[in-house]
Amino acid sequence: MRKISLLLICALCALAVSAKGKKAKVVKQPAVAALINGSTAPVAVTLADTATVLHFVKPFFWSWGIMGEAALVCDGKEYKVRSGKCFKRKTVVPDWTQYIIKDEKNDRISIDPRAVSNEVVSAMPIVFNQLMPTVDLKDRSAVQDSMVLVFEPLPKNAKTFDFIEGKANDCWQAYGIRLDGKQYAPSTFTPEPAAPATFGPYDGKMQRSRIFIKLLGDLSEEALNSIDFSLHTFGSYTQCYPFYRIVADSTAAPDSHTKVITLDACYPFNANIRSGLTNFEIFVEPGKDLTIAIDVPALTRSLNGDASADFIRFCNPYAALCEDYFTRKYFGQMTRQIPVPRNAKSAAPMTFPVYRDSCRAALSRDLADAKALTGVDDGTRRYLMLYAEGCYVAKLTGYRRWLHQFLYAQGEMSGEKRDSLFKAHYGKDFTLKEEDVATTLNLFRSPEAVAVLNDARSTDAYARANGLEQSPLGKWCTEIKRVIDVKERIGKMQAVSDTEIAALPEAMQTFARADNEKLKATLKRLAEEAADRIKPTPEVTDGRMLDAIAANYKGKVAVVDYWATWCGPCRQGIKAMKPLKAEFEGKDVVFVYVTDFSSPADAWSEAVPDIRGDHYRFDAELWETPEVQSIPRYFVFDKNGAMRLDETGFTPELIDKLRELIGILLEE
């Protein structure tokens, strides 16, 4: 296609839709009241007698498209999409990867718009309900980031309208798109004065907390009804049963602009609040409320590149913590791991004493920064200093993980080899015992330290190495580690006794008991429906689990499928292979399915009866062998146990390849 300007294309669109009427009106950068489940608002709207045209620019990494029956809504009436085109624009540099921007504030990766010109190199009709890639790794001189959608004409007197991608709950929506060229006025919100931050004491009993999320701005009822918020824990918190339970409370919201999450919590924790608007991290203290005010039009401006748009305020004694979670100014620094050098391939890894010195230097810096911080109360300052000490313990205990990352960066792909290097060389000086430092840490003296727990297991290991297991935090880590152990055993499909559950903190017993009873029912069903298909995990000492599994099937052709219940391509491959398995039924061919504990026990147990073959499910540490790095992964072994095929990813062509190979191996 002849190279032309994107501006010229927009002009042609305007002329086309106004060919039978008077001159079209173009509104550039229209204000938007609320943007939901989308990352960009229209950069221009063309209004004519015969059509309404929306122009979008979406310079993001991931694929995108119109996944529904797109329509505009004005005064309650729908105006359906007629057609659309997407455009590939030339970059001003040979390689767009030089202009990647990581926007942590809005949790997205994009391409700097300054790297993209208005020169269009190709255009193609939009195929609705089909994803289109923004970037092509084979062609780094252009990005397919622009789209024009043509709709039925809006009424002449329209002042605002909504863009709706489709009927699904997660569809892309833009509400209150203004046609007068004006911006929405900034919202005002005056929070009540907050008391100083306090932490604890904690007795393990549930206390009621509420999270009030005030949505500021000129929002329609439709927009408000489309916005919902949910709470999610992450990181080390997911190892344990939740410290909270959500409570249904339909009377908590004081008005239609306020969303409320009501929960009972027994211990403090960090969590993500997620919605179609934005995601952010908060700190929850049992028995305390939190208010968050979001200026929704300002949020939309921020998503469209206005770095000055201030759209969120946290209002409670823990506002300073939540604000820093959001900006990552201090928490980002404290949680940052000791870096692996960029020249790792030509450098030697740090020995543990050198690594420990680096951790201590980082702790000294973080404590000094917390002491010097202005504008925070003493409780918040104490929290930050305890958090810095918790990060120090986590980094110190993580030396083995750091070494694995370093050796991986050097090209050592074998986890077995990395382990042997740690044991034989770099780990010889590894010890958590450092009484000279441990006794100076407030982390093990302050009862407030429960609020900053980084990882129960690593903290427990450090406490035991330094004789601190009877400290307030040491005792609590022992208790939480017991909960984690019970949860993991149930996850491994090992039922626990009622006595073990009764020994857990009262708030955790309900979760553990429910999971344990569910597991017992699952085990009973599997014993009745698929007991012969579930195989015990082979014992291995050299990390070569795949070879150990294949050894069980000598004398037969073995097709081994590494998969997971959550993996779409894996499930697609299993379904596609059903006819192939039927062809070889009764012959010396066995189909073997291997997964790890990331496949939940209930989902896996429901799938097994419908997947004929032998099944293995074991810890990811046993799965992460040199042979298997990604899934789905397929191996074929001949009757002598020799590997004859190794294929990553499922494609329809794989079925024919397997059919031919199995036939050959059966004849050998």
Number of C-alpha atoms within 10 A of each C-alpha: 7 7 13 14 15 18 12 13 15 19 14 12 20 22 17 15 22 20 14 11 12 12 14 21 15 20 19 14 20 21 25 27 27 28 28 23 18 18 21 22 28 23 16 18 24 24 24 26 19 19 21 27 27 22 22 17 20 24 20 22 18 14 14 16 17 20 17 16 14 23 23 24 18 17 11 10 11 18 19 16 19 14 15 19 15 22 23 23 24 22 21 15 15 13 14 21 15 12 16 15 15 13 12 11 15 16 10 14 15 15 22 17 15 9 20 21 16 17 19 24 18 16 16 11 12 19 15 15 13 12 14 17 14 22 22 12 12 6 11 16 20 26 28 25 23 19 21 23 20 21 22 19 19 23 14 9 7 12 14 19 21 24 22 22 22 17 13 11 11 14 17 23 25 24 26 24 23 21 23 12 13 11 17 16 10 15 16 10 12 7 13 9 9 11 10 13 20 16 19 15 12 16 10 15 15 19 15 18 21 21 21 20 20 23 21 21 19 18 18 14 10 11 18 16 11 18 17 13 15 12 17 13 16 11 10 12 19 12 18 18 18 17 20 22 15 15 13 11 12 9 8 15 15 11 9 11 17 18 20 22 22 19 21 19 24 23 23 20 21 20 17 15 17 15 17 19 21 21 16 19 20 23 19 23 25 26 17 15 17 22 19 20 21 22 23 27 28 27 22 26 24 18 22 18 13 12 10 9 17 14 18 19 19 20 21 21 22 26 21 20 23 23 19 15 18 20 14 16 11 18 18 13 13 22 17 12 17 16 10 15 13 11 10 16 15 9 11 12 18 16 16 19 13 11 19 21 12 17 21 18 12 22 20 14 14 23 20 12 15 20 13 10 13 9 9 16 16 13 15 21 22 21 21 23 24 25 24 27 28 26 26 24 26 22 24 25 20 14 23 19 10 20 23 20 18 23 22 16 16 17 11 16 17 17 17 16 16 18 15 13 16 17 14 9 10 19 17 12 11 18 15 18 15 11 13 9 10 20 14 10 16 16 27 25 15 14 17 22 24 23 22 22 24 22 19 24 19 20 25 23 19 23 24 16 16 17 14 20 20 13 16 17 26 24 16 19 23 20 16 22 20 20 22 19 13 23 22 15 13 20 19 18 21 15 18 18 11 12 8 13 20 14 13 17 17 15 20 22 18 15 15 22 16 10 16 24 14 15 22 16 12 18 20 11 15 18 13 11 14 19 14 12 19 18 13 10 15 16 12 13 9 10 19 17 21 20 16 16 21 24 17 12 20 15 13 19 26 26 22 24 22 21 23 23 18 13 12 11 16 20 16 14 20 17 12 16 15 12 11 13 17 10 10 14 11 9 10 15 22 19 16 24 23 18 20 22 18 16 18 15 21 16 12 20 21 14 13 19 17 11 17 18 19 17 22 17 22 18 13 12 11 17 21 18 18 16 16 16 12 11 18 22 19 22 20 24 23 24 20 13 20 15 15 13 15 13 14 14 13 19 12 11 8 16 15 11 11 18 15 11 15 21 13 11 17 14 6 7
